[in-house]
Amino acid sequence: MLAELQALRNTFDGSLPMPSLQRPGGQQIDTLPDLSDRELIDLVRRVFAPRPGDDKLALLVDLPDGEIADSEEWRDRRHLAATWLRRLDAAQAETGLRCHLFAYGNVRANNADLPATAWRIDGELPTDAAAAAELEATPFLHLFEHYPIFIALSQFSATAPLKLTAARHGFRAATMPGFNRSMINALRLDYVEVDRRVRALAKRLDEASAAHFRFSVAGQVHRLSLDLRHRRAHPSGGLVQEPGKAGNLPSGEAYIVPYEGEIAGDVSRSNGVLPVQLDDEVVLYRIVENRAVDILNQGPQADAERRHLLAEPAYGNMAELGLGVLGDFGVEPVGRILLDEKLGLHIAFGRSDHFGGQVGAAQFSHPQAVVHIDRVYLAQTQPKVHVDRVDLEAAEGEVPLMRHGKYV
């Protein structure tokens, strides 16, 4: 554990004060990187641009339970949320926002629907969902109707349910699933410039009818086309300023759901082979009409993925083409999807309704099976898969987008 904390400390440049982290019993372990008070206040004001009538902010955390064990990183994320609550509440005169912390039982899968209720935490954070169950529960519906701004520092991603619910209730939310201290510096970026670049990429995606990929794996070439017709791209530049919007923080990507073939008589044109490196093995997915329908090779990971596709066909849905930009700002991958997908190209499997697609929780066998899982194509994350080129098919012909993993 101490080695983990020291590694996190080494990501900090030493220029800002850091709060102390204590064990539950009160023993100080070390000081860890964090935003300064000024940076935290400026982050909230920049990301959300609070407007007249915005008077409250809710911080959300999820709790371990008897099935999902706690971890040091998860515990520290909850500690960070409690720390931010105290500091933001002290800045109410400047932000205009009263801040409250709510905890809920974890949903055991990324982007699964949220539970019906949460617990408001006014004192010490409960260690798990069982301990929190002694507190008075508050319906999430009540929170959605009374809080205009949310920050979700969760273990399991709440992005999909918050995106869908924000559109219905008019709040806005920044989701930070899996956030850890190594990502603090990514919160200090110039998100006005990040947003500008993201919007330029979203415009390119909107103008395209398809994206064509050429991958190389051990000298073998694999080609894939994703159908971008009948869809609009989404810019996610780290600014969540319009009511009804939710997005990741840190952020910096344009994304689009490939066409899934829902129009009668118009099948999806997404076809080909998608290579994905899982551990040390490259799995080759055969894509037909925007679904991974088979695995073309053998191996432990390939066999496991084949079984997964058979058990959960919705998992094979090509749910997102994402184009991250933070790699151009010098940000390095940290081994967490929240940040790593914002660095460059990524393609996701599974749930898509929160992005405007057709595949949602109802298409999976049970709530814990619901996933939206991104595969990130960076040299550090998939060294055996080389992105030779990506071209967009537009009215004027093919437009070069990437060469050798880099934007052109």
N, C-alpha and C positions, 0 to 999 in steps of 0.2 A: 504493500500500500504506500509506504513512504517513497518508494522509487517512483510510483505513479504520480504522486503529488510533486515530487521534485521535477519530473519531466514536464508537468504542467507549468511549474514555476519557471522553467527554462525557456518557455515560449514568450515570457514577458520581457519587455525591453528595459524595465527598471525605471521608467520615467514618471510613473504615477504611483500615488499611495495605494496600498492594497489592504483589504480587510483581513482579519484573522479568521481562520477556520478552526472550529473546535469540535472535538468528539462530543457525543451526546452528554457525557459526564462532565464536560467543561474543560478538558485538557486541550491546550492549544497545540495544534500540530505544526502549522506553518502559516505563512501568509501567501496568498494566491492572487493571480492577476484579476483585476476587475476594472470597470470604468470608474473614473473619478465622478464625484457628485455632479460637476458641471457637464461632463460628457453624458451621464445618464439622463439628466434633464434635457439636454439638447437632443439626445437620441429620440426621446419620446415626442418632443415638439417637432422635430424634423420628420419623423416617420408618420405621425398621425395628424400633425397640423391641427390641434384642438381648436374647435370653433365654438361660437356662442351656443350654450345649451349642453356642451360636453362637460359634465361635472364629476364623472366617476370613471375609474379604471379598475378592471379586475385582473389580477394575476392568477393564472390557473396552474396547478401542479397535479400530477397523478401519483397514486400511492401503490407500493407493492402490496401483495396479498399472499395467501397461502400457496398459490400456484406459481406466481412470478416473484422470484427472490429479489431482494434489494441488492444494490451495489454501491461502492464508494462514489462512483461518478453520478449515479442517480441521486444519492443522498446529498451530494454537494450541489446538484442542480436545484434541489428543493431549498437548501441553505441559501443559495444565490437568490432565489425568488423571494425568500423572507427578508434578505438583506435589502434587495431592491425595493420591497414594499416599505420598509422603514424609511429609506432615503427619499423615495418619491412622496411618501405621505408628509415628510418634513418639508417638502418643496411645494406643498399645495398652494401657497400664496402665489407662487410663480407660474405653476402649470394650470391652476384652476381645477385640479382633479383630486378628489378624494379617492384613496387607493385601498382596496381590500384584497385579501388572499383567500382563494377557494381551492380545496383539494377534492379529488374524486378517485374512486377506485379505478385502477388502470383497466383498459379495455383489451389488453393481451395481444393486440395486433395493430400495426400501423394503419391508420385511416379507417379503422372500424368506427361505428357510430358511438357517440358518447352515451354514458349512462343517463338515467332520468334525473338524478340528483347529484348535488355536490355539498360539501360542508364548508361553511365559512370558518376560517381560522383566525381567532383573535388573540390567541396566546401561543404556546409552544406547538410546533408542528407535530401531529401524530406520527408515529413511526411507520404505521401501515394502515390499511383500510379497516381492519378489525378494530383498532384503537379509535379511529375516526368515527366509526359507526355509533359511538356513544354520544356524538354531537348531534345537534338539530340539523336535519337535512333541508337543503333549499333546492327547489326544482330548477334545472337548467333553464327551463322556459322563462322563469322569473328573471334570471340573470340576463338572458337575451333581450328581455323587454325593458330592463332598467339600467343596463350598463352599455354605454356607447363605444367603449374601447376595451379590448382584451389583449393580454400577452400570455401565451400558453407555453410554459417551460416544462414540457412533458417528456416522459420516457418514450411513449408510443405516440406517433404523429396524430394530431387532432386536426390536421389541415383540411382533409376532405369534409368531415362533418361541419367544421366552422365555416368553410367556404359556402357550403350549401345553406347553412342556417343564417349566415350573415346576409345573404341575398334576400331572405324572407323577412328578417327583422331589422335590417338597416344599420347594424353595428359594424365595426371594423376590427380586425384582429391580426396580430402578428404571431405566427406560430413558430416555435423554436424547439422542435423535437430533437432529442439527443444532443442539445447544446452543451458544450463544455468549455472550460477556461481557455483551451487552445484556440477558440474562435473569437476571443475578445477583440483582437486587432481588426477582424473583419467588420466589427461594428463601428470602427473609426473611419471607414472609407468615405470618400466624397460620393454620397448616394445620388446627388443631382447628376453627376457625370455618369455614374452607373446606370441610372434610369434613362439617360439620353441614349446610351449605347444599346440598351435593351430594347427601347422603342424602335430604333433603327432596324434591329434584327427582326422584331415582330412585324414590321412593315414588309420585310423581305418574305417572311413566311406567309403573310396574307396574300401576297402577289403570286405565290407559287401554287401549282396544282399537284406537285409531287416533289419528294426528296429522294435522290438516288445515291446509294452508298457503295463504295468498294472497300472491303476489308481484306487484309492479308494475315494469315495465320500459318506460320512455319512454311512459307513459300506457296501456300494454297490461297487462291483468290475466292472470295465469297461476295456475292452481290445481293443487295436488298433495295426495294423501292417501297416507300411509304406514301400512301395516297393522302394528299392534303386538301382535296376538294371538299366543299360543303362545310368548311370549318373556318373559325377565326382564331388568330393567334392571341396570346395573352402576354403582355409585358409585366414582369415582376421585378421592379428595380429597387425594392426596399422601401418604397413610399406607399403607405396604405392610408390615403387621405380622403377617399371617397366613401360615404356610407354604403354599406352592403358589400364591402370588399374584405378579403382576408388573403394573407400571403405569408411566405416564409421570411424570417429574419435570422441571420444575414440572408440577403438575396442578391440577385443579379442574373436573371435568365429571361429569355423569351421562350414560350412553350406553346405547343399546339397538339391537339388530339388527332391522330390520323382518322380518316373516315372509316367508320365501322360497318358500313353496308346496310344501314337501317332503312334506306329508301327502296321501296319495292321496285324490282327490276334493275337496280343499279348496284351491283356488287362492289365491294372494296377492291381496289387495285393494289393493295399492299401485299407484296409477294417477294419471296426470295429466301435467303439464309442469313440469320443473325448469329454471329459468334459472340459468346459471353464467357469471359474467364471467371471461373469459380474456384477459389483456392489456386491450385497449380494446374488445373485442368480446364481446357476450353470446350464448352458445350456448344453444339451447333443446332440451333432451333430452325425447323422448317416452317416458314411463314406462308400461309395460304389465306387470302382474303382477310388480312389483318389479324389472324390468329396463329399463334404457335400451335401446330397440330401434331408435331412429332419431333423427336430428337434423332439426328442423323449419325451420331457416333456412339461409342460405348465407353464406359468408365463409371466409377462410383458416383461422380456428380451427375453425369449424363443419365444414368439409370434413376437417380433420385428425382431429377427434373422430369423424366418421362412419367414416373409414377405420379408426380404432382399434377402434370397436365391431365392425366387420366382422371384423377380424383377431383380436380377443380378446373374444368375447361375455361372458366372466366379468368383464371390466372394467366392464361396464354394470350389474352387480349393485348394488342399493342396500344397502350394507353396514353403514350406521350412521346413526342419528340421535343427535347429540351436543348437549348443553346445557352450555356452559361458564359459569363464574361469576366469573372473575377480573376481568372488566371492571368489576364492581361494587366491586372493591377498588382501582380507579384504575389498573390495569395497562393499558398501551397496546400495540397490536400492534407487532411488530418485524420482520415479514416472514418469519417462520419458523413453520411449522405447529405444531411442538412447543408453542410458547407461544400463538400466535394462536388456535388452535382452543379453548383453554381460556377465552377471553374471552366467548364467546357461542354462538350457533347455528352448527352445522356439519352437513353431510350428506356421507357418504363413499361412494365407488365402490369395487368390487372385493372383495378378500378379507375374509371375515367369520368364518371358523372360530375364530379366536383370541378372538372375542367371544361365541361360542356359536352362530354361524350355520352354514351348510352349504357355503359356497364357500371352498375352500382352494387350495393350490398345485397340486393335481392337476387343477383345472379350467382352468388356464392352459396355454398351448402349450409353455412352457419356463420354468425357474426365474427367469430374468431378466425375464420378462413379468409376474411376480406383483406386484401392487400393492394397496395400501389407501391411497387418496388422498382427503384431506378437502378439501371446499370450504367456506370460512368466510364467513359472512354478517355482515360488519361494514361500516360505512360506509367505513372506511379500506381494506378489502380488496376489496369489490365495490360501489363507489359507484353503479354503474348499476342495481343490483338492490335494490329496496326490499322489506323484509319487512313487509307491511301487518299481517298477523296470523297467529298460530298458535294453534289450539285443540286441546285433547285431548278425544277422545270417551270418556266414562266412563259408569258405570252410572247416574249422576244426570243425564246429559246432557252437553252440550259445556261444557268448563271452559276459560276464557281462560288462555292461557299467555304470549303475547307480543302486544304492540301496538306497531307502528312500531319493531320491532327491540329493544324493551325488555321485560323480564319484568314481568308484572302481579301 
